[in-house]
Amino acid sequence: MPSLSRLTARLAHSALPRRTVRLKLTLLYGALFLLSGAALLTITYLLVLGAGSGSLSGGQPAPDGGGPRTGETGEHSPPVPPPRGRIGESTRDVLPAAAREIMELQRDAVLHDLLVQSAIALGLMSVISIALGWVVSGRILRPLRTVIAAAREISATSLHQRLALEGPSDELKELGDTFDGLLGRLETSFEAQRRFVANASHELRTPLARQRTLGQLALSDPDADVASLRAAHERILASGAQQERMIEALLTLARGHAGIEVRRPFDLDRLAREVVAARRTDAEQRRVTLRCAPAATVAAGHRPLAERLVSNLVDNALRHNEPYGWVEVATADEPGRAVLTVANSGPVVPPSALDQMFQPFQRLGDPRTNKDGLGLGLSIVQAIAVAHDATLTVEARPEGGLIFTIGFPHPPAHRQGRPPAHRQGQPPAHRQGQPPQRPGLSPQRPGPPPERRGER
């Protein structure tokens, strides 16, 4: 019995048509037409019924019988004597009983014919309206079928395809344009991912090939001594250390893209002082002046990731500098933001290269001479800034060098205690195209305000 009931239920379920949007719209159109037509016919039937009853019982003869006056004749008919009914008596009452019965039967027949013919007409028009509703709903939903077919065909290797829907600017056209925009963003993301994987594979394969070559050369030398073997192993260890740094950078980049689940307050000025103190020796070896102008400010986020961001910015400023140049690290507390600024001297950077710097494994200058670094520092900076919901701005100084500005959000308690000074919904001045004020930077630094700014 349970198996029989399940089989019956399955057959009944399979016999029902699939409840598509087109079917629902068609049934809705048909039901609306049926209800409106039934209401119209009901009103018409009631009006005819009232008019028939009034014609039989509502008419009254005139006091003189409704005919010509006594002694007068009509143009073509003889004088009609007035009826014998009393004044105010209805027409139905003055008729004989047989005539009244005939009129009743005639009225009922007319009403019956009206009801039957109206029902037939309503049924036919309902069928026609359902058919027209099926056709109209199909034409309306045609762009949706185009979207569905494209979504089924498009894959990771055909993201360049677009719907390009034509027609009036309605909700379906907007849906198609939104879908095309989504495909464009996915195509850009997939292309960046493929490029990143290819570059990462190349960068990881290079240290491995170097280690293998060094080991093969050391083993193939018949006159190798302890000193040569030691030198070969030291070079292999150095290549392994470079590979470890590469893997650590890739892991940090992936962690930055993953986002931050728990945000904790930390002192951004103290973090900047610690990073600058750890880079003093490197700055002296490169003959670069490293200055720090911290101002008390608190940021919300992940302190180790924020430390990596500051370290990458300072390392990048030291690496891409010139002898007897300078690097300035400053913090400031602005309304709603804890601001970190890293500025440095160095070669002139074209404004068109600002976006390229944040791409993984992209190095400015000649790649044959610019071998210092992994090409992931600024990509990690951007990923960590996005994970912190921080604003990241880079400016190319006309006299050479760069200015990086990162605005970390304040902790919730800090934001409640110190509301933003600008109006709600009004961005700060430097977000509207005005040159930003650089708090904490040395006023003796030469150079006019930057001419161009690229915001990430």
N, C-alpha and C positions, 0 to 999 in steps of 0.2 A: 504493500500500500504506500509506504513512503516513497518508493522509487516511482510508482505510478503518478503520485501527486507532483513529484519533482519534474517528471517528463511532461505532464500536462502544463505545469507552470512555464516550463521552458518553451513549449510550442506556442503557448499564448503570448509569451514575451517576444518570440521571434516573429510572430505574425503582425505585431504592431509596427507601424512605420517609425523610422528614426525621427526624433523630435528636433528637427533642424530649425534654425532661425527663420528660414524661408517658410516652412510649414506653419510655424507659430504666427508669423505676420499674416499669412494667408487666412488662417482661421480667425485671427483678430479682425481683419478687414471684413470677412464674411459675417461674423457675429455682429459687428457694428452696423453693417448694412441691414441685416435681418431685424435687429432691434429698432432701428430708425424707421424702416419700412413698415413694421408691425405697428409702431406707434402712429405713423401717418395714416395707415388704413383704419385703425381704431377711431381716430378723430374724425375721419371722413364718414365712417359708418354711423357714428353718433350724430353727426350733423344731418345726414340724410334721414336718420330715424326721427330726429326732432322736427325736421321740415315736413315729413310726411304726416306726423301726428298733428301738426299745426294746421295743415291744409284741410284735414278732416274735421277738426273740432274747434279750430280757432276762428273761422270765418263767421261773420254775423251779417244778416241782411239789413238793408237800410230801412228806416221807418216806413218808407213808401214802397218797400218791396224791391228796391234796387232797379226797377224798370223805368220806362218813361212815365211822366206824370199823366194823371187822368185827363183824357181828352186830347192828348198829344200822341203823335205817331212818330216812329223812327223813320230813318231814311229809306230802309229796305224791309223793315219788319213791322208786323202789326203790333198794337199795344199788348203788353204782357201784363196780365193781372198780378197783383202782388200776392206773395205766398200767404197762406193762412196761419203761419206761425206767429207766435207772440213776439213782441219787440225784445231783442236781446237773446233770442233763442238761437243755438248753433245750427250750422248747416246740416251736420250729421243727424241732429234730432228731427229735422223736418223731412228727412228722406225716409222712404219706406224701409222696412227691415231687410228685404231682399237686396235692395241697392246697397245698404250699409254692409251687408255680408260680402257682396261682390267687391266692394272697395277694400275691405279688410284683407280679403284673399289676394287682391291685386297688389296691395302694399307689401304683404308678406312675401309674395313671389319676387317682387322687385328687390327687396332687401336680401332675400336668399341668393338671387342671381348676383347681386353686388358682392355679397360675402364670398361666394364660391369663386367668381372671376377674380376678385382681389387676391384671394389665397393662391390661386394658380399663378397670377402675375408675380406675386411676391416670391413664390417658389422658383419660378423661372429666373427672375432677376437675382435671386440669391445665388443660384448656380452660376449665372454669368458673372456676378461680382466675385465669387470665389476664384473662377478662372482668371479674371482680370487681376485679382489680387496676387495670384500665383505668378503671373507674368510680370507685374509691376515690381513685386518684391524680388524676383530674380534679377531684374535690371538694376534695382537699387543695391543689391548685395553682390553684384558682379565685381566691384573692386576688392571686396573681401575675399572672393575666390582667387583673385589674382595674388593677393597677399599670401594666402594659404599655399598656393602652388609654388610661389617663389620661396617661401620659408621651407618647404619640403625639398626643393632642389638645391638651395644655397648651402654650401659646406665651407669648411675652412680654406679650401682651395679656390673657391669661386665667390669670395666676398666682394669682388669688384662689380658684380651685377647689381642693378638698381631696378626698382619698380617703375619709376617715372610715370606715375598715374596722371592721366589727363582728365579734364572736366572742370566743373565749377569749383570754386574754393569753398567746399563744405567740410563736414567732419570726416568723411571718408578720404577726401583728398589730403586733409591734414594728417590722418592716420598713415597714409602712404608716404608722405614727406617725412614724418617722424620715423617710420621704418627705414627709409633710405638714410636718414641721418644716423640711425643706430648701426646700419651696415657700414657706413663710413668710419664710425668710431671703432667698430670691431676690426675693420680692415687695417686701420692705423695701428691698433694694439697688436694684432697678429704680426704685422710686418715688423714692429719694434721687437716683439718677442723672438721672431726668427733671426733678426739681426743680432739680438743679444745672445742667443744660443750659439750662433756661428762665431761671434767674436769671443765668447767665453770659451768655446772649444779650442779656438786658435790660441788664446792666451794661456790656457791650461796645458795645451800640447807642447808649447814652446819650452817650458822648464823641463818637461819630461824628455823631450828630444835632446836638450842640452845635457841632462844627466846621463842619458844613454851614451851620447857621443864621448863625454869625458871618461866614462867608465871603459868604453871600448878602446879609446886611445891609451889609457893607462895599462890595460891588459895586453895590448898589441905591441907595446914597447919592450923589446927584449933586454934593453939596458936600463930598465927602470930601477931606481933606487928608492930609499925611504923618503928622501926629500921630494922627489917627483910624485910618488904615490900620495904623500901627505898633501901636496899642493892640489892634486887632482881631487882628493876627497874633500878638501876644504871648498873647492869650487862646486862640487856636487852638493855639499851641505848648504852653500849659499843659494844654489838654485832651488833646493828643497825649501829653504826659508821663504824665498820669493813665492813659491807655489802655496805655502801655508798662508802667506799674507793675501794672496789672491782668493783662496777659498774663504778665509775669514771675511774679506770684503764682500764676496758674493753672499755669504750668509747674513751679513749685516744689511745688505741691500734687500734681501728677501724678507728679513725681519721688519725693515722699515715699510715695505709694501704691505705687510700683513696688518699694520695698524697697532694701536695701543689700546688694551682693554682697561687697565687701571692707570689713572693719572694721579700723580702725587706732586705736591708743591716742592720746589727746590730753588735755592738761591742762584740765580743766573750770574750775578756779579762774582760770587765766590767760584763758580765753575770756570768763568773766564780767567780769573787770576790763576787758578791751578793749571789750566792748559798753557797759559803764557809762561808760567814758571817752569813747566816741563820742557818748553821749546827754547829756553834761553841759550843753551849750549849749541843747538843746531843753528840758531840765528847768528851766534858769534862765529861759527865756522863758515857760514855763508857771507859774513860781513854785512849783515842786515840789522838795522836797528829795530828792535821789537819793543813797542810801547803798549801800555795797558791803562785805560781810564775807566775803571768800573764805577758805576753808580748803583746803589742798593735797589734791587728789583727782584720780584718773585715770579716764577713761571710755573706752569702746570704741565706735567707730562712724565716722561720716562728719563730719569737722569742719566743712565749710561748711554742711551741713544743720543741725548742732547750733548753729552760730552764728546761723543764720536763726531757729531755735526760740527762743534766748535773746533775740534782737533783737525778735521779735514779742511776746514776753511783756513785755519792758520797754516797748516802744512802746504796747502795750495798757494797761499800768499808768499810763503818763504821760498817755495820751489820755483815759482814763476816770477822771480824778482831779478834785480840786477845788483851788482856789487855796490855797497854803500847806499843801498836803498832803505826803505822803512816799511814797517807793518804796524798798524794801529788797531787795537781791539778795544771796543768801548761798549758799555751797557747803559741803558737809560730806562726809566719808568715813564711810560706814556699812558694816556687814558685807555684802559682796556688791554694794553699790550706791554709785555716785557721785551724791549728791543735790544738786539745784539747787532753791532756794526763791526765789520772787518774790512779795512781799507789797506791798500798796499800800492807801492810804486811798481814800476816794471815796464815791459814793452807795451806799445800801443795795441789795443785789441779792437779790431773792426766791429762796429755795431752788429753787422750781419752774423758774426760768430758767437753772439751771446747765447742763442738757443742751442747751438751745437755743443757748447761746453757741458751741458747737462745730459747729453747722450752717453750711454755706457761705452767705454773703450774709445772715446773720442779725445784726441789730444791736439791742441793748437800748435801750429808751427810744423817744422820738418820732423816727421816721425823717426827718421834715422838719427837725428841728433837729440830729440826730446825723448829719452828713454827713462827718465826719472819719473816714477809713479806708475800706477796700474791703469789709469784712465777711468777709475770708478769713484774717485773722491767726490766730485760734484753730483754725480748720480745718487750717491748715498745721501748727500746733503739734501737734495730735493726730496728723496723718499722719506727721510726722517721729518722734514718740514711738513710734508703732506700728512704724515701720520700724526703730527702734533696739531694739525689745523692751524699752522703758522703761515704767515705771509713771507714770501721769499722774493727779494728784489735784487737785481744786479745792475750795476751801472758801469759803463766804460768811461774812465777818466780821459779827457782829451790829451793830457800830457803823458799818459801811460798808466797802466795799472787798472785795478777794479775796485769797486765798492759793493760789498754784500751787506744787505740789511734783512734781518730775520725778526719777525714780530711774533713772539710766543704768547699764547693767551694766558691771562692771569687765572689763578685758582678762583673758584666760585666765591669764597669768603672775601678775597681781595677785591673782586668785582663789586660785591655788595657794599663794601666799605668805601670804595672810591669809584663812583660812577663816572663814565666817560664825560669829558668836558664838552665835546661836540654834541650836537643834537642827535637824537636817536634817528637812525636811518641816514644820517649825513656822514659820508666818509671823511677821514682826516684830509688835511690839505695836501699832503704828499701823494694821496691816492687820486687826487683830482688833476694831476699834471703839474702842480707847483713843486719847486725844488724842496726836498725834505731838509729839515734841520738836522745836523749831525751832532747830537749831544755827546760830549766827552772827547771828541776828536781834537787834536791839537790845532789851535787857530793859526799856527805858523805854517801849516801845510800849504804850499803854493798850489795855484791852479784855479781856473774859473769853475763855476758850477757845471756839472756834467750835462752834455748836450742830448744824450739819449739814454733811455732806460728801458730795459727788457724785464718784464715781470712774469714770473713763472707761477 
